[in-house]
Amino acid sequence: MPTPRSDQLTLVAFLQASNVSVYSGSWRYPSAASDFLDVRYYQRIARVLEEGTFDLLFFDDRLAMPSIHGDSPADAVRYGARPVKLDLSTVLGAVAGATEHIGLGATYSTTYYQPFHVARVFATLDHLSGGRAAWNVVTSVNDAEAQNFGVKEHLGHGTRYDRAEEFIDVVSKLWDSWEDEAIVADRVNGVFADPERVHEVAHQGEYFDVRGPLTVPRTPQGRPVIIQAGQSDRGRQFAAKWADLIFTGDPSQALAREHYQQQMELITEAGRDADSVRLLPMVYTIAGETEAIAREKESVFLHHLVHPMASLTLLSEVTNHDFSGHSLDDVVTDELVDSVSGIRGLVQGVRKHLGDRSLTLRTLANHRATLLQGPRFVGTGPQIAEQMEHWFHSRSCDGFVIAATHFPGAFEDFVRLVVPELRARGLARTEYTGKTLRENLGLERPANVFARDPQSSAV
């Protein structure tokens, strides 16, 4: 059956298991918590988000320190530009035990992991959390990650997505390798499970040979929720085929609305119900008891906390290009764009936002490390709620990925000041009604490809 578009916002929190939020100056904010190596730090944040009835929290990840800039991690370490990345399976296991309802997502790479490992991690998390797991699918970004896994250079863009297509296909089959009725637990006759309902996937492909079955029975959600954030043409096609939640980075509402329409068309062309997929732009929210308070905080975040070299370090990381030989005031020319393979999409997006203004490396770098990388909703609770409502009702999005300016205060302010206003407008739930993340998102449970009656496994 088609899935109706929800009349409530999907709310997702974007986190880092790190010294910073996605905003690289967050560690310097006076009230930012500094105990990011303590499990209670993540549990506190998760409980705040659950109080605000967020659908999901998920963690970004990279498999290397930012070390493309100057061929060294020194600037990342010196300026705190995301040098810390804790293991996410451990963090989410601890968060699962401290919460009851909120979805739990982690970023895992299809380039440097293996399908069996990823399938088992997320199936285990889904069971132990009662059906709350989500996988943010990425193909990784640069040579520094490759070199931590014994590979000299990162795979090319097309090859990464070819591998990712096969990877997620194998993972899906592994998640389905146990049918829902496989475990019979017949103690009298000594039969634990029906072997005819546990299947080898017997996958032989270009990149993977996987026998299966998975060592984890089918999970409460059937399959964990899939998140994807590809911005290139290939990335958007991949998301249209596989994703339940699509995480976007459009810097303005006009671009977000255009992206929304285009992505929904791609989902339909892929043979899926477009209303079963949620498109969620990343935004910053800066809430204050008065607009003046919020604007003062915004000024601090915009102008005082991010070191310029931290911005350039992170630009080098995401584009896989060493900008240490450039000045921040260098103009981004067509020749530079042609010579740096990972920069074109970012440049196109920023130029759409800026119009005909000259684009420098400083501006481009700031869109990767500061509040310029996403839209900002700034003001009182009612003012922010009104902006969100306008985006939602204009079909610019199905909800938002909320990025924090600092932890845990940004989320505390949002839950205290904005969530009550969203609830008053009917845009946010007052309590969780589903048992699993899929149920709370209004998504159907996927059918099992191995089931004798596939529809029965989707119930």
Buried (B, 14 or more C-beta within 10 A) or exposed (E): EEBEEBEBBBBBBBBBBBBBBBBBBBBBBEEBBEEBEEBEBBBBBBBBBBBBBBBBBBBBBBBBBBBBBBEBBBBBBEBBBBBBBBEBBEBBBBBBEBBEBBBBBBBBBBBBBBBBEBBBBBBBBBBBBBBBBBBBBBBBBBBBBBBBEEEEEBBEBEEBBBBBBBBBBBBBBBBBBBBBBBBEEEEEEEEEBBEEBBBEBEBEEEBBEBEBBBEBBBBBBBBBBBBBBBBEEBBBBBBBBBBBBBBBBBBBBEBBBBBBEEBBEBBEEBEBEBBBBBBBBBBBBBBBEEEEBBEEBBEBBBEEBBBBBBBBBBBBBBBBBBBBEBEBEBEBEEEBBEEBEBBEBBBEBBBBBBEEEEBBBBBBBBBBBBBBBBBBBBBBBBBBBBBBBEBBEEBBBBBBBBBBBBBBBBBBBBBBBBBBBBBEBEBBBEEBEBBBBBBBBBBBBBBBBBBEEEEEBBE
